């Protein structure tokens, strides 16, 4: 359980860095809009994966 939570925290940190970098850093102005969108999509996927890892699984019935 602790490994899943630690991985979720790492994914959330990566997602925060990806989304913030796609919006804030001036050296990314040279990238195309498609590249910026890809960075944002990767951040969103990381957030969704982190939430999936953080929440406990429901018992199968």
Residue, then its C-alpha position, 0 to 999 in steps of 0.5 A: x500500500x505504501x509503494x502505491x501511495x509513494x508512486x502516486x505522489x511521484x506521479x503527481x509531482x511529475x504531473x505538476x511539473x509537466x503542466x507548470x512547465x508547459x505554461x510558465x517557462x519561457x524556453x518552451x515558447x520555441x516548441x510547437x503547440x502540438x508539443x505543448x499539448x503533448x506535455x499537458x496531456x502527459x501531465x493529465x494522464x499522470x494525474x489520472x494514474x496517480x488518483x487510480x493508484x491512490x484510491x483503494x481498490x473495491x473488493x470484487x464480489 
